[in-house]
Amino acid sequence: MIDYIDLFTKTYKNYASYFLNTLKNPFPENGVNFFYFVIFISLLVWILELINPWRKYQKAFRKDFFLDTFYMFFNFFLFNLLLYTALSSVTVQFLNDALKPLGYEGGNLIDLSKLHWAWQLFLFFIIADFIQWCVHVMLHRVPFLWNIHKVHHSVKEMGFAAHMRYHFGETLVYNSVKYISLSMLFGFELHLAFIVYTSAVAIGHLNHANIGWDYGPLKYIFNNPKMHIWHHAKELPKSHPYGMNYGISLSIWDYLFKTNYIPYDGRDIELGFEDDEHYAKGFFQQLIAPFRKTKKPKH
């Protein structure tokens, strides 16, 4: 137990130091500063929204714009600083220790790090996206997880920052599954994870943006704003009672598993979920909302 406490403390201090250095050094010599990358990509996509908005009536500072912006910095940085990074290091060590009696001594079951970096990047991107697609489906089908995911679906006007409105519990679910399936099963060069992660952030911002794009023939491969808007539709079709268009970066999984649904141009459809007019409105209220009893379940 003492070892776990020491690991928690050490990791906490290291991340706090890293975060402060990130703020001080916008242009590090050894790579991209993720804090300022998020700011840059957010401003870039916001400018695209302002230049040619899909929903012309929607204001630049749409409904809950500042709430979503706070979520962005909380989920990316404050949550990591306050808890997640240190907690995850302890969880990983605990999991490794628990598996030792079964013969697992760390490392990867399938080492792909010897492949050319381009093949590694391609495989990492595909595998990681499919894993997240599976988790996303689970968030809609498991009642308790749906209550956590409701925070994201409480968005009523779509814009780039809506991408970041999600309960911190989703981070725990996504990253736990990704660690077990990616880190333990496959071995990739670590820097590739950063490339895949930043790409997913950029694509996610675009998917939620007030932009009328679908990428033409590439829409069957990549998720896009015209497809993802239907994922947030308040009224669900009988053919998809739990939801549709679960894709994160790629749309191909939805077409393969028949969870795609784009009946017509969804520019002006109502967003949300059943009885969302009574859902928690503020940040702290939404943090505790999944743990409060609700009178009316989703299904």
C-alpha positions, 0 to 999 in steps of 0.5 A: 500500500505504501508503494502505491501511495508513493507512486500516486504522490510522485506521479501527481508531482510530475504531472503538476510540474509538466503542466506548469512547464506546458504553460510556460513553454508554448514551443517546446524543442522536443515536440508539440505543446498539447495545451496550445494545440487544443487552443489553436485547433479550437480557434481554427475550427471556430473561425471556420464556423464563423466564416460559413456557418451551417446553421445561419441563425446560430450565434457565434457564442451559441447556447452554453458556449462558455460551459463547453469551453470550461469542460474543454479545459477541465477534461483535458487539463484540470482533471488530469492535474487534480486526479486522473494521471496519478490515479491511472498510474496506480491503477496500471501498477495494481493491474500489473501486480494482480496479473502476475500470478497468471504469468503476466510480467508486463509488456505486450502480447503482440509487439508491433513496434518493430514495424515501419512507423507508417504501418504502426501509425495506421494500425494504431489509428484503426485499432484505437478508433474501433475500440472507442467505437465499441466503448461508445456503443456500450455508453448508450446501451448500459444504463449506468454508463448512459447516465454518464454519457447523458452529459455529452448529449445534453448539448442543445446547440452544436458547435466545436466545443460541444466535443469536450462536454463530457463527464470525467467518468467517460475518461475512466471508461475509455482509457481503462478499455484502451489501456487493457486492449492497446497497451497490454495487447499491442506494442507501439512506439509511444510517440504515435499515440500522441499523433493519433490522439491529436488527430482524434481531437481535431476530427472530433472538433470538426464533427461537432462544429457548425459546418455543413461538411460530409467529405463527399465519397470519404463520408463512408470512411470518416465521421463528419458533421452531417453524420454526427449531428444525427447521433445527437438527435433527440428523437430516435428512430424505432430502428435504432432505439439506443442511438446511431452513428457512433463513430469517433474518427471513422464512420466505417464501423457504423456502415459495417455494423448497420448503425448508420442513420442519415435519413435527410439533412439534419441541420435543424433537428432538435438535439438532446434526449427524452425529458432533457428539459429537466436535466442539470444545467450547470457544470457541478450539477452535471457532475453529480447528475449520473449518481442521482436517481431519476424518475424516468429512465431512457428506455 
